[in-house]
């Protein structure tokens, strides 16, 4: 083999080895992640720990159970407390005082980049998202994050918990109804 061919073979072998290492790291279980996260002082995440972080709607086939509901579903007091937390944690600094967007996305429409079911909203708050959404999992207990989720759901732009799979496949864009019933798809948050 000449020098160029040998360099190409070495590059391909290195890429395969690196991909195998990445696949091994990515293949570690979410329970391992939850256990190590708890060991670092993070609050226990529970069922939302099974939901992958950072997957764009339509980018991957969802393999999780379709229904991880908000434990405060239907609790008006939880939505009110979520609204107080929204103000107190300065969420309005990015999402606007009426949650219609600003530097951060609109939380009232039917466009979600990371899914608009309760557990996906929870994950966005808990773990944060690229390009500006901070992770609040270290600062807020799980119940407070679910209360924030309740408030966001009350704004009308979210989907029912059972729409997780459709949301991950990007199949909710034409649906309407949000928290009031039928579900709406969000593709830009």
N, C-alpha and C positions, 0 to 999 in steps of 0.2 A: 504494500500500500504506500501511496505517496503521502506527503505531509498533510495535505488538505483533507484527504479521505480519513486519515488517522485522527485528525483533530475533530472531524465531524462525528466519527464513531465515538470518541471519548466524550464529546458534548452530549450525544444521544444517551449514552450509558449514564452519564452524570444526571441528566434530566430524569431518566427512568428511576434511578436510585432516589433522587430528591422527591419525585412524585410518590414513590412508595413510602418514604418517610412521612410525607405530608398526609398521605392517606391513613397511615397508622395513627398519627397524632389526631387527625380529624375523626378517626373511627373510635376513639375512646368514648366511653359511655357518658351520658348526661348525668348519671348518678355519681360517677367519679368527679365530674365537674362540680356538681352540687356539693359533694362532700368536701372537695378542696376549697370551694368558695366559702362554705360555712367555716372551715378551718382558718380562713383569712379574715373572719369577723363579719362576713356578709350574713344577712338574715336568711333563714331557710326559705327557699323559693317554692317548694312543693310541686304541684302538678305543672305549673308553667315551665319548670326546668326541662321538661321533655320537648318544649317547642324550640326549634333551632333559631339562632340569632342571625339576623341580617339577610334572610332569604327574601328576595324580591318576589312579589306576586307573579305567578306564571313561570318562574324560573326553575322550579323543582316539583317533583311529584310528592305530594304530602302523604306521609305514611302513619301519622299519629291518629289517635281517636278524634272524631269530628267534633266532640263537644267537651270543651273545658270552660264551664260557665264562670261568670263573676259570682263569687260567694255572696255579694251584696246586691244581686239582681233584684230589681223591684223595690229596693229600700230607698225611699226618698231622702231619708236622713243621711244616708251614705253619700248620695249625690250632692247634698248641701255641704257636707263636710269636705267632699272632693272639690267643690267650688271654692271653699275657704282655703284649702291647701293650694289650689291653682293660683289664688291671689298671693298667699303667703310665700310660696316658693318662687314667685315672680315668673310663672309660666307665661304671663301676658307680655313679658319683655320680648319674647320671640313669637308667640302665637297670637298676640293681640288681646285686648281686654274682653272682647266678645268671642275670642277663639277663632276669628275669621282669617287669621294669618297675618304675617308681617315678614320678619326675617325667617321665621319658622312657618311650616305649612298650616293651611286652614284645617281646623279640626271639626268643622261643621258640614263640609261637603261630602261628596261620595267618591273622593279620590285618595287612596291610601297606597303608599309604596310598600309598606311592610305588613299590610293586612289590617282590617278594621274590626276583627272579632275581639271580644273582651280579652282573651289571653294574648292576642297579638299587640293590643294597645298596652296591656300590662308589661309585656316584654320590652316594648319600646321605651317605657318609662324606667323599668327596672335596670335594663342593660344599656340603654342609650342607643343612638344610631349614628352612623357616620355623618360628617359635615355639620356637626353642631348640637345634636341632641345629647345632653349629658346623661350619664347613668345615675339614677337616684337610688339604686339598690343599697348603697352604703349609708345613705342619709335618711331614708324613710323605711319604716316597717312595712311588711307585706300588706297589712290591712289598709294603711294609708295609700299605697299604690293602687289597691283595688278601689278605694274610694275615689281617687282621681279618675280611674277608669270609669266608674259609675257616672261621674260628672261628664266626662267626654261622651259617654253613651247617651246621656240625657240631651246632648246637643243635636241629636238626630242623624248624624252621619255615619254611624257605625253599623255593623252587621250582627245578627244573632250568633250566639256561640256555635251553633250547629253549621255555620257557613264556612268554617275554617278551611276545609278542602277546596271548596269552590273559590274562596278568596285566594288561596295559594296557586290555583290554576289560572287566576285572572278572569274567572267566569261571572263576576258580580257587577261588572261595569254598567249594565243596563238596568239593574234592579233598583227599586226605590223603597223607601219606608223606614230605613234606619232603625233606631232604637224603638220606634213605635210598632214594629212588627215585621215587615217583609224583608228587610235587609237591603243595604246599598253597598256597592263595591267602591273601594278607594284604591287608587293605583299610584299616587304621587307622594305619600307620606311614608 
